[in-house]
Amino acid sequence: MAQEMHINLIKEFSEDQKDNDYIILTSFCFDPYFFDKYLFHKIRANNPESEVLVLIDGEQYTKSLEKFTNETGRNYHLIPIYINRGVFHPKIALFVSKRRKEVTIYVASSNLTLPGFTRNAEIVTKIQYDSNYLDKNAHSIKDFFMSLINKKYIRDEKSIIMLNQALDSFPIGNEINENIEYEFIHNIDNPILAEMMKLVNSSFSYEAILLAPFFAPDESIIKEMMRYININKIVIALPKNRHNLVDPSQYISYFNQNNINYNFYEATFSADDSRIFHSKLIYLKNKMHYLLVGSPNITRAALLRNGEKGNIECAILFKGKNAESLIENINLVEIKDWDVLTDLEIDEDILDSSPKNLKIYSAEFNDIERSLRLIIEPVEGDLSVCIMRDNEKEPLNKYIPYLNGDELKFKIPGGIPNEVIISSKEKSARFRVYYDRNYFFRNLPRNKESFKQITDRLSNDFTIDLSDIHAMIIGLARRNQEFKENINLDDDIKSNEKGRNREPLMKPGKIHQSSSIISHIHKMNRLYQALCFNIKQRRDYQDPNLDENEGDSHEEIPVELSRDRSDKLDIDLDKFINFVDNILIQSVYLSEEKNKNNIIVQCQSIFIDAILKGYHIALKEQHFEHVEKILKNNLSKIDRKEISKDSSIKLFKRLLSINYCYNQMIHTQFMSDIFLYSDLINSDAYYCVKEYIINHQRNYCTNESIFLLKDFQDHFCSLMTFVFSPSDIGQGSVDLVQAMIKTEDQEFIDFIGMILIKLKYGPWGQKKGCGRFSLLTPRKKIEAMKYDLSIFSPKQLEYLTDFLTESMQRDRITHSQ
């Protein structure tokens, strides 16, 4: 229901609004520094999983560009709305909680600026809906936002998806209250004043009060009101020294001609006269009281035109005596000397403007495809596009010879694009590129992404950090909760246990509640930060380059206390490893995807990434042993026939990253059941795996930033010995030789040759000096091929000869090669 009392917007937005799923804000003006540095972080802290969308006027977006911070439009959607002949002027805020089935709506006169939230005197209407209360205005509010989409004012796809999800999450009341004392009005289709007058009882004669900082230069607004109702007295209330009506002569002439009593007053806020009115209102008083408040000024663009010919506005019309209470907050002092009044610096209602800026509606970066998609207004002629990227000194420049259509798409070879500049012969524009890694993970419960999509993202994004991993875990856990509501988990588990041979999955533990998950993750995060601090202390203590004068101070560092924290983290990290595994196993059980074998392989890739990309700095030998044990347990009975090549290669990459990047020797016996050697002994697969390992090492292993090719091949080829099985080692050896013959790439030749070495002498240079298989059959198969030795290069022949030689000594090729 609507409220019209004193309200503190800062407190409402940054403290009172918590745990919402969607936050939609609209504004004419936008203050990037105020929003980024003060308001947004407070909103995000109380709404960690929310999607935030800010819609502002297109021309004001351009004017604000020079004030953008590094954060502006990056972790929230900032979308300009371009209006044909007016401005985008509504001030609405939606806070939607899907889980609580609640929505809070603020319809105001205040912009997203520091004055709008602090110094100005503004009017804000707060409306709250839940499953116990809903009125017909909820439909009007949803219609306003849907019209922005349907009429293509919003063309950014992610914003459209978010808005649709938010509106679909409005509560569904048992009964819709039709007998209410207020109406939500917007002018996308019909003018505000015409909509208002449909609701006003025309049988009365009214006293009218009009308050706004902006007025039409003539009597056109009042003249239009008189077409619907009789007005016997009019009060024009102007914010003190903050309005545009410096010449009231046309108003006075009209009032005198029509025998209307009138007064011109300065308006101040009764509670604090230092606060200047930015409020807008039309008050009609008689036996019935009507009060229109919201964004519309007393101008033609705001009140007399619809969205196609004027501004876009929205307002609340209160009906009944309660409307009178707001007027009591206004002090009115008669204006006697018009010469002392000053004009406003900014006119909010510029009409018929012809912007020289190119309209950019959307800039979406796809980090999986590494492509940037732009939607712009149709342009005749050639375009130049300059793309700035994070951590890249040189921009990416593109030339587009005559654009046919309104969509541009570019491949981005490196870095994350943060801003784009587009220029044509007559127009140009800058646009901030939205990119929030957490978006994908926060939306797991909403969008029901497949496990393949999750592994694809984890495979391609090497900027993912601890916060992203936590968002993913919370998202999966909440998705499990939602799935559980639709099935009987206990019956499903019993069914799987009866057919255990057909569905070799672990029994998951209980479905975790979201509150306990967040609490657990906060605890892990605190411990992780303690470890980082501990590591920094030890590095500082050991740093020989420290100033000698400060050396004594390092003896006082509580190293032992830090070690205690580290030991505590070791224990809790093991618990966390189990925690992640349990959530993923739950996800497999509850998934609607049919091929459980393939899903569980994909989940093991996700499991490894959650540990390596989230806690790489904290991992020790015991944790890798723990991970290996879980992998064996989960993958021991997987049917290889049901696993896709893509899923198996992605898992192999991650096993190799454990071995190479962290110097481990995980070689579990399930490997020959999960992987096919034929998938991994071609050059495309080899270089794909190599690229993955290089990226992982570069981004997560700062102390081992130099890629060592021989070590990489040693680990890769050692793992390959566990991919072969006794049943395929014969043909596999022949395939290895043929793969080596077909290439002239010396690096790939060394890779294949190293596999042959490992098959003969054993993985990782084992002391026993023999491989895992008898090579009698493989040698016979190779000799039966009767290769022409002249086709072999000296290096190829060296590898082949060594493999075919029965001697267990490495005569020519050593492990170091």
Sequence and secondary structure as in RCSB ss.txt:
>XXXX:A:sequence
MAQEMHINLIKEFSEDQKDNDYIILTSFCFDPYFFDKYLFHKIRANNPESEVLVLIDGEQYTKSLEKFTNETGRN
YHLIPIYINRGVFHPKIALFVSKRRKEVTIYVASSNLTLPGFTRNAEIVTKIQYDSNYLDKNAHSIKDFFMSLIN
KKYIRDEKSIIMLNQALDSFPIGNEINENIEYEFIHNIDNPILAEMMKLVNSSFSYEAILLAPFFAPDESIIKEM
MRYININKIVIALPKNRHNLVDPSQYISYFNQNNINYNFYEATFSADDSRIFHSKLIYLKNKMHYLLVGSPNITR
AALLRNGEKGNIECAILFKGKNAESLIENINLVEIKDWDVLTDLEIDEDILDSSPKNLKIYSAEFNDIERSLRLI
IEPVEGDLSVCIMRDNEKEPLNKYIPYLNGDELKFKIPGGIPNEVIISSKEKSARFRVYYDRNYFFRNLPRNKES
FKQITDRLSNDFTIDLSDIHAMIIGLARRNQEFKENINLDDDIKSNEKGRNREPLMKPGKIHQSSSIISHIHKMN
RLYQALCFNIKQRRDYQDPNLDENEGDSHEEIPVELSRDRSDKLDIDLDKFINFVDNILIQSVYLSEEKNKNNII
VQCQSIFIDAILKGYHIALKEQHFEHVEKILKNNLSKIDRKEISKDSSIKLFKRLLSINYCYNQMIHTQFMSDIF
LYSDLINSDAYYCVKEYIINHQRNYCTNESIFLLKDFQDHFCSLMTFVFSPSDIGQGSVDLVQAMIKTEDQEFID
FIGMILIKLKYGPWGQKKGCGRFSLLTPRKKIEAMKYDLSIFSPKQLEYLTDFLTESMQRDRITHSQ
>XXXX:A:secstr
 EE S   HHHIIIII  S SEEEEEESSB HHHIIIIIHHHHHHH TT EEEEEEEHHHHHHHGGG  TTTTTS
SEEEEE  SSS B   EEEEEETTTTEEEEEEES  BSHHHHTTSB  EEEEEEETTB BTHHHHHHHHHHHHHH
TTS   HHHHHHHHHHHHTS   SS B   SEEEEE SSS HHHHHHHHS TTSEEEEEEE S B SSSHHHHHH
HHHSEEEEEEEEEETT  S    HHHHHHHHHTT EEEEEEEEETT TTS B   EEEEESSSEEEEEES  BSH
HHHTS TTTS B EEEEEESGGGHHHHTTEEEEE   GGG    SS TT  S    B  EEEEEEETTTTEEEEE
E    S EEEEEEETT SS EEEEESS  SSEEEEE  SS EEEEEEE SS EEEEE B  THHHHHTHHHH   
HHHHHHHHHH TT  HHHHHHHHHHHHHHHHHHHTTS HHHHHHHHHHTTTTS          HHHHHHHHHHHH
HHHHHHHHHHHHHHHHH TTS GGGGGGGGGS HHHHHHHHHHHHHHHHHHHHHHHHHHHHHHHH   S HHHHH
HHHHHHHHHHHHHHHGGG  HHHHHHHHHHHHHHHTT  GGGS HHHHHHHHHHHHHHHHHTT     TTHHHH 
 HHHHSSHHHHHHHHHHHHHHHHHH GGG S  HHHHHHHHHHHHHHH  TTTHHHHHHHHHHHHHT   HHHHH
HHHHHHHHHHH GGG TT   SS  HHHHHHHHHT   GGGS HHHHHHHHHHH   SS SS  TT 
